[in-house]
Amino acid sequence: MTEVESFLESCRRKFSSWVSNISVFEKPFLIPGKSFLESLIKDIQQISGLESASFYVYIDEVENLVPYQRRLLNSFLKHSQKPLIVSFTSKEVSNETATTGPESINTTHDFKLIDLDGFLGNTERKLFFSEVFLANLDIAEGRSNSSLIQILCDQNALKNRNEKSYQDNILGKIRELFPSRSSMEFAKDAINEPRVKAILKDKIKQSLKKHKSNDAEDAFFEYTDIPDALLIVPALLNREKHLPKELLIQLNKYRNKEASAPSSLHITLGHPCPKTHSSRAN
């Protein structure tokens, strides 16, 4: 297999070099795709113990493919059967059903559409992603046979993974690695970063020029004690209806926790606002 891998890697490098310099390099030998894979599988099946071997190819994020690449993949999917099974995942349902030939793929005969998000609720999703992240850390640290990886690879451990003590332990480790912080804490860190502060000052200065205001940008930097509000001042000043002097007044009211600011600034500066509803499309 080492010789095969070296040969394929050599072919890949030659192909990449040719694609980058088509007018200069001689066209390399192009491996005949699917027929090559089928021949390779037949050779592998000649090995004792691998006579019935099958190979499953999983391709992730196919929504990033350009149309002709997707049509090639659809051709593999159209004729997917043992010993070469092709599956793929996508963040969105694609309408690209054409193949490289006259046929098209359809859910009735060629593939089964499975909504992966439907298998996981918010709790299960958070736990699963945490397990995957921690397992990847183990692998990166050379502990490919850690207790966590053994559990994840053992179907009989599913019951244990559903126990509250196990889930609390996993989520607790994630919280230790990524302690939650409030928006105010993030804002304080940002405002104390010299580069961020310089950019903020420049943006406020430019916005004041647009308003033809005599107010100095330093007037706004009197409010560094409310960094969550100060950081969004440039965005507010970009709106013609938000005058600099009015905004300074609202910043002072926000600092003093007064609730008489206009509703448009209530939302922006973090004050409670009237009931709102949100919708999310997956």
C-alpha positions as semicolon CSV with decimal commas, in nm:
position;residue;x (nm);y (nm);z (nm)
1;M;0,000;0,000;0,000
2;T;0,294;0,234;0,062
3;E;0,395;0,207;-0,304
4;V;0,038;0,274;-0,417
5;E;0,013;0,578;-0,189
6;S;0,343;0,715;-0,320
7;F;0,229;0,664;-0,678
8;L;-0,105;0,838;-0,621
9;E;0,060;1,126;-0,438
10;S;0,302;1,165;-0,728
11;C;0,009;1,176;-0,970
12;R;-0,165;1,436;-0,757
13;R;0,141;1,662;-0,750
14;K;0,188;1,634;-1,127
15;F;-0,179;1,712;-1,183
16;S;-0,168;2,017;-0,951
17;S;0,144;2,148;-1,125
18;W;-0,019;2,104;-1,466
19;V;-0,340;2,281;-1,360
20;S;-0,136;2,577;-1,235
21;N;0,077;2,592;-1,551
22;I;-0,132;2,445;-1,834
23;S;0,046;2,640;-2,108
24;V;0,392;2,534;-1,987
25;F;0,367;2,178;-1,852
26;E;0,294;1,872;-2,058
27;K;-0,043;1,715;-1,986
28;P;0,009;1,435;-1,729
29;F;-0,142;1,089;-1,735
30;L;-0,494;1,119;-1,588
31;I;-0,615;0,827;-1,377
32;P;-0,956;0,712;-1,511
33;G;-1,153;0,798;-1,197
34;K;-1,428;0,552;-1,109
35;S;-1,295;0,265;-1,320
36;F;-0,957;0,301;-1,149
37;L;-1,120;0,279;-0,806
38;E;-1,321;-0,027;-0,910
39;S;-1,006;-0,198;-1,041
40;L;-0,818;-0,112;-0,724
41;I;-1,098;-0,260;-0,512
42;K;-1,095;-0,580;-0,719
43;D;-0,720;-0,614;-0,659
44;I;-0,771;-0,562;-0,286
45;Q;-1,041;-0,830;-0,283
46;Q;-0,783;-1,077;-0,412
47;I;-0,615;-1,059;-0,071
48;S;-0,710;-1,343;0,163
49;G;-0,970;-1,228;0,415
50;L;-1,075;-0,924;0,210
51;E;-1,276;-1,106;-0,056
52;S;-1,599;-0,932;0,046
53;A;-1,447;-0,596;0,142
54;S;-1,657;-0,288;0,069
55;F;-1,553;0,075;0,080
56;Y;-1,767;0,365;0,198
57;V;-1,676;0,717;0,087
58;Y;-1,823;1,010;0,283
59;I;-1,787;1,358;0,132
60;D;-1,866;1,654;0,357
61;E;-1,999;2,002;0,270
62;V;-2,075;1,934;-0,095
63;E;-2,256;2,269;-0,114
64;N;-1,910;2,417;-0,170
65;L;-1,866;2,230;-0,499
66;V;-1,911;2,406;-0,831
67;P;-2,186;2,264;-1,061
68;Y;-1,966;2,037;-1,274
69;Q;-1,808;1,886;-0,962
70;R;-2,151;1,824;-0,815
71;R;-2,266;1,650;-1,134
72;L;-1,965;1,419;-1,114
73;L;-2,048;1,338;-0,753
74;N;-2,411;1,276;-0,848
75;S;-2,290;1,024;-1,107
76;F;-2,109;0,832;-0,833
77;L;-2,422;0,850;-0,619
78;K;-2,647;0,732;-0,903
79;H;-2,453;0,408;-0,938
80;S;-2,349;0,371;-0,575
81;Q;-2,351;0,008;-0,468
82;K;-2,122;-0,243;-0,301
83;P;-1,828;-0,263;-0,302
84;L;-1,811;0,120;-0,351
85;I;-2,072;0,320;-0,161
86;V;-2,070;0,701;-0,186
87;S;-2,252;0,929;0,059
88;F;-2,230;1,301;0,118
89;T;-2,348;1,572;0,354
90;S;-2,464;1,924;0,287
91;K;-2,567;2,215;0,507
92;E;-2,848;2,289;0,267
93;V;-3,066;2,088;0,032
94;S;-2,941;2,125;-0,325
95;N;-3,151;2,133;-0,640
96;E;-2,857;2,005;-0,845
97;T;-2,971;1,662;-0,963
98;A;-2,790;1,635;-1,299
99;T;-2,515;1,380;-1,361
100;T;-2,237;1,376;-1,620
101;G;-2,469;1,175;-1,847
102;P;-2,832;1,208;-1,956
103;E;-2,966;1,075;-1,623
104;S;-3,060;1,259;-1,307
105;I;-3,070;1,146;-0,945
106;N;-3,391;1,134;-0,744
107;T;-3,483;1,042;-0,388
108;T;-3,713;0,763;-0,503
109;H;-3,450;0,536;-0,652
110;D;-3,099;0,675;-0,603
111;F;-3,057;0,805;-0,250
112;K;-3,222;0,859;0,084
113;L;-3,230;1,211;0,224
114;I;-3,159;1,213;0,598
115;D;-3,197;1,527;0,808
116;L;-2,913;1,492;1,059
117;D;-3,036;1,786;1,268
118;G;-3,356;1,594;1,325
119;F;-3,168;1,330;1,524
120;L;-3,032;1,574;1,780
121;G;-3,208;1,813;2,014
122;N;-3,022;2,110;2,161
123;T;-2,902;1,907;2,461
124;E;-2,780;1,611;2,255
125;R;-2,616;1,840;1,998
126;K;-2,422;2,028;2,265
127;L;-2,306;1,703;2,425
128;F;-2,209;1,539;2,097
129;F;-2,004;1,835;1,975
130;S;-1,833;1,850;2,315
131;E;-1,742;1,481;2,294
132;V;-1,600;1,525;1,943
133;F;-1,395;1,828;2,046
134;L;-1,249;1,659;2,355
135;A;-1,175;1,342;2,156
136;N;-0,989;1,548;1,895
137;L;-0,783;1,703;2,173
138;D;-0,691;1,355;2,295
139;I;-0,583;1,255;1,945
140;A;-0,380;1,574;1,902
141;E;-0,202;1,499;2,229
142;G;-0,116;1,147;2,116
143;R;-0,376;0,973;2,335
144;S;-0,563;0,798;2,055
145;N;-0,667;0,520;2,293
146;S;-0,801;0,743;2,571
147;S;-1,099;0,634;2,778
148;L;-1,320;0,890;2,603
149;I;-1,232;0,764;2,255
150;Q;-1,290;0,406;2,366
151;I;-1,636;0,505;2,492
152;L;-1,723;0,687;2,170
153;C;-1,621;0,384;1,963
154;D;-1,818;0,137;2,176
155;Q;-2,186;0,094;2,089
156;N;-2,242;-0,074;2,423
157;A;-2,143;0,250;2,597
158;L;-2,444;0,443;2,464
159;K;-2,635;0,383;2,787
160;N;-2,350;0,527;2,995
161;R;-2,329;0,832;2,768
162;N;-2,693;0,909;2,844
163;E;-2,630;0,917;3,218
164;K;-2,640;1,261;3,379
165;S;-2,308;1,215;3,561
166;Y;-2,128;1,145;3,231
167;Q;-2,290;1,440;3,052
168;D;-2,215;1,677;3,341
169;N;-1,852;1,565;3,334
170;I;-1,817;1,626;2,958
171;L;-1,989;1,964;2,963
172;G;-1,793;2,062;3,274
173;K;-1,464;2,001;3,091
174;I;-1,581;2,221;2,804
175;R;-1,675;2,500;3,044
176;E;-1,326;2,480;3,195
177;L;-1,171;2,521;2,850
178;F;-1,416;2,789;2,737
179;P;-1,546;2,975;3,042
180;S;-1,853;3,177;2,954
181;R;-1,817;3,555;2,962
182;S;-2,068;3,836;2,947
183;S;-2,084;4,085;2,662
184;M;-1,969;4,353;2,907
185;E;-1,652;4,154;2,985
186;F;-1,575;4,115;2,615
187;A;-1,637;4,486;2,565
188;K;-1,400;4,579;2,849
189;D;-1,124;4,365;2,700
190;A;-1,178;4,525;2,359
191;I;-1,177;4,883;2,482
192;N;-0,850;4,820;2,670
193;E;-0,682;4,693;2,354
194;P;-0,479;4,986;2,211
195;R;-0,540;4,889;1,848
196;V;-0,916;4,853;1,897
197;K;-0,927;5,182;2,086
198;A;-0,739;5,362;1,808
199;I;-0,971;5,222;1,539
200;L;-1,277;5,316;1,746
201;K;-1,149;5,670;1,794
202;D;-1,081;5,711;1,423
203;K;-1,426;5,580;1,322
204;I;-1,599;5,817;1,566
205;K;-1,389;6,106;1,430
206;Q;-1,486;6,022;1,071
207;S;-1,854;5,992;1,166
208;L;-1,848;6,331;1,340
209;K;-1,712;6,486;1,020
210;K;-2,006;6,344;0,826
211;H;-2,240;6,509;1,075
212;K;-2,037;6,833;1,053
213;S;-2,033;6,826;1,430
214;N;-1,816;7,043;1,651
215;D;-1,810;6,771;1,917
216;A;-1,469;6,612;1,969
217;E;-1,429;6,235;1,967
218;D;-1,278;6,265;2,315
219;A;-1,623;6,360;2,445
220;F;-1,737;6,007;2,372
221;F;-1,434;5,857;2,543
222;E;-1,561;5,996;2,870
223;Y;-1,780;5,686;2,865
224;T;-1,517;5,412;2,868
225;D;-1,686;5,282;3,185
226;I;-1,975;5,162;2,963
227;P;-1,770;4,997;2,688
228;D;-2,060;4,790;2,557
229;A;-2,231;5,116;2,454
230;L;-1,917;5,301;2,345
231;L;-1,814;5,029;2,101
232;I;-2,130;5,070;1,895
233;V;-2,120;5,451;1,877
234;P;-1,972;5,453;1,521
235;A;-2,259;5,237;1,398
236;L;-2,513;5,470;1,558
237;L;-2,344;5,781;1,420
238;N;-2,368;5,635;1,071
239;R;-2,743;5,682;1,097
240;E;-2,839;6,037;1,002
241;K;-3,117;6,054;1,260
242;H;-2,873;5,993;1,547
243;L;-2,717;6,331;1,618
244;P;-2,389;6,337;1,813
245;K;-2,521;6,562;2,091
246;E;-2,830;6,346;2,133
247;L;-2,615;6,035;2,145
248;L;-2,396;6,185;2,419
249;I;-2,710;6,251;2,620
250;Q;-2,827;5,893;2,571
251;L;-2,487;5,759;2,676
252;N;-2,512;5,957;2,997
253;K;-2,861;5,824;3,061
254;Y;-2,743;5,469;2,992
255;R;-2,457;5,515;3,238
256;N;-2,702;5,632;3,502
257;K;-2,941;5,351;3,416
258;E;-3,220;5,589;3,326
259;A;-3,496;5,442;3,112
260;S;-3,606;5,745;2,913
261;A;-3,399;5,693;2,599
262;P;-3,574;5,659;2,260
263;S;-3,678;5,303;2,178
264;S;-3,430;5,276;1,890
265;L;-3,146;5,330;2,137
266;H;-3,304;5,112;2,403
267;I;-3,232;4,808;2,188
268;T;-2,886;4,918;2,079
269;L;-2,762;5,017;2,422
270;G;-2,899;4,712;2,596
271;H;-3,208;4,849;2,771
272;P;-3,517;4,630;2,797
273;C;-3,738;4,678;2,494
274;P;-4,097;4,580;2,408
275;K;-4,180;4,220;2,334
276;T;-4,013;4,087;2,024
277;H;-4,036;3,762;1,834
278;S;-3,768;3,596;1,630
279;S;-3,774;3,327;1,368
280;R;-3,488;3,111;1,253
281;A;-3,460;2,920;0,931
282;N;-3,232;2,616;0,924
